[in-house]
């Protein structure tokens, strides 16, 4: 899935809490956005392995939520939002395609690495590849709750993310030819 889809997933997850607890809106949004995209910082390393923890991430997310629930502060809420959305990002990569840059030509059976079992989780391909039309549709759908709940500086960030998602989806298949060799 696209980084924007992961970011919007994070915002959709925390939107009900932000609505109910407006004093934590910014902390929830920042934590969710950063957690939603942070696992993909491993793109230049061993992508979907170095910073993706689809199983072990739950062991961090649950205590982070417990701490935030028992001692709510902007910091604990932001850390919990980060931990939950980073875990959801890693786990949801299994519903997409594999690691390849051109999944329509060369399909692998590696979606995301499970550090607990020391093996790769196979791709489900419900979203065929990042930037597929269904990925763009999911991104737009997940941006809607965020646009309803969040305001201020987040509105243009979300709207810009939707525009980036749609443009990327339109150009995705052409981008493979422009990808530097070191990124593959």
C-alpha positions in Angstrom: 0.0 0.0 0.0 1.0 3.6 -0.5 2.5 5.5 2.4 -0.5 7.9 2.2 -2.9 4.9 2.6 -1.0 3.9 5.8 -1.0 7.5 7.1 -4.8 7.8 6.4 -5.3 4.4 8.1 -3.6 5.8 11.2 -5.7 8.9 11.2 -8.9 6.8 10.7 -7.9 4.7 13.7 -7.5 7.6 16.0 -10.3 9.8 14.6 -12.9 8.5 17.1 -10.6 9.2 20.0 -9.7 12.7 18.7 -13.5 13.4 18.4 -14.1 12.2 22.0 -11.0 13.7 23.5 -10.3 17.0 21.6 -7.6 18.0 24.0 -5.5 15.2 22.5 -6.3 15.8 18.8 -2.8 17.1 17.8 -1.0 14.4 19.8 -3.2 11.6 18.3 -2.8 13.0 14.7 1.0 13.5 14.9 1.5 10.0 16.5 -0.8 8.4 14.0 0.8 10.1 10.9 4.3 9.3 12.1 3.5 5.7 13.0 1.6 5.2 9.8 4.7 6.1 7.7 7.6 5.2 9.9 7.9 1.5 9.0 8.6 2.5 5.4 11.8 4.3 6.4 13.4 0.9 5.8 12.8 1.3 2.1 16.5 1.8 1.5 17.5 -1.1 3.8 15.7 -4.4 3.9 12.3 -3.1 3.0 9.4 -4.7 5.0 11.9 -6.4 7.2 14.1 -3.8 9.0 11.3 -1.6 10.5 8.2 -3.8 9.9 7.0 -5.9 12.9 3.6 -7.4 11.9 3.5 -9.7 14.9 6.0 -8.3 17.5 4.6 -4.8 17.0 1.5 -5.8 19.0 3.7 -6.4 22.0 4.7 -2.8 21.9 1.3 -1.4 20.9 -0.7 -3.0 23.8 1.4 -1.7 26.6 1.6 1.8 25.0 -2.2 1.9 24.9 -2.4 0.7 28.5 0.0 3.5 29.6 -1.9 6.1 27.7 -5.2 4.9 29.1 -3.9 4.9 32.7 -1.9 8.1 32.5 -3.2 10.2 29.6 -0.9 13.0 28.5 0.0 14.4 25.1 3.2 12.3 25.1 1.6 9.0 26.2 -1.3 9.4 23.7 1.1 10.3 20.8 3.4 7.3 21.6 0.4 4.9 21.8 -1.0 6.3 18.5 2.5 5.8 16.9 2.9 2.3 18.2 -0.6 1.1 17.2 -0.4 2.6 13.7 3.1 1.4 13.1 2.0 -2.1 14.0 -1.2 -1.8 11.8 1.0 -0.6 8.9 3.3 -3.6 9.2 0.5 -6.1 9.6 -1.5 -4.6 6.7 1.4 -4.9 4.3 0.4 -8.6 4.1 -2.9 -7.7 2.4 -1.1 -6.1 -0.5 1.4 -7.4 -3.0 4.9 -8.5 -2.7 8.1 -6.5 -2.5 8.9 -6.2 -6.2 8.8 -2.8 -7.9 6.8 -4.2 -10.8 4.4 -6.8 -9.3 2.5 -7.1 -12.5 5.5 -8.8 -14.1 7.4 -10.5 -11.3 5.5 -11.8 -8.4 7.3 -12.8 -5.2 5.8 -14.6 -2.2 7.3 -12.1 0.3 5.0 -9.5 1.7 6.4 -8.7 5.2 8.8 -10.4 7.5 7.6 -11.9 10.7 10.5 -11.6 13.2 8.8 -13.8 15.8 8.6 -16.9 13.5 11.7 -15.9 11.4 9.9 -16.2 8.1 8.2 -14.1 5.4 4.4 -13.7 5.4 3.0 -14.2 1.9 1.1 -11.4 0.2 -2.7 -11.7 0.0 -2.9 -9.3 -2.9 -6.2 -7.8 -1.9 -4.5 -4.6 -3.0 -2.4 -5.8 -5.9 0.4 -3.3 -5.5 1.1 0.1 -4.0 -0.6 2.7 -6.2 -3.1 0.2 -7.7 -6.5 1.7 -8.3 -7.9 -0.1 -5.3 -5.1 1.3 -3.2 -6.1 4.8 -4.2 -9.8 4.1 -3.5 -8.9 2.8 0.0 -6.7 5.9 0.6 -9.5 8.3 -0.3 -12.1 6.3 1.8 -9.8 6.4 4.8 -9.1 10.1 4.4 -12.8 10.9 4.8 -13.0 10.3 8.6 -9.8 12.3 9.0 -11.3 15.2 7.0 -14.4 15.2 9.2 -12.7 15.0 12.6 -9.4 16.9 12.1 -9.2 20.6 11.2 -6.6 23.4 11.1 -3.2 22.5 9.6 -4.3 18.9 9.2 -7.0 19.7 6.6 -4.5 20.8 3.9 -2.1 17.9 4.9 -4.9 15.4 4.3 -6.1 17.0 1.1 -2.6 17.2 -0.2 -2.1 13.5 0.7 -5.3 12.6 -1.3 -3.9 14.5 -4.3 -0.5 12.8 -4.0 -2.3 9.4 -3.7 -4.3 10.0 -6.8 -1.4 11.3 -8.9 0.8 8.4 -7.7 -1.9 5.9 -8.7 -2.2 7.5 -12.1 1.6 7.3 -12.7 2.5 4.2 -10.7 3.1 1.8 -13.6 5.3 4.4 -15.5 7.4 5.1 -12.4 9.2 1.7 -12.5 11.3 2.8 -15.5 12.4 5.8 -13.5 13.4 4.0 -10.3 17.1 4.0 -9.5 18.8 0.6 -9.4 19.8 1.1 -5.7 16.1 1.3 -4.7 15.2 -2.0 -6.2 
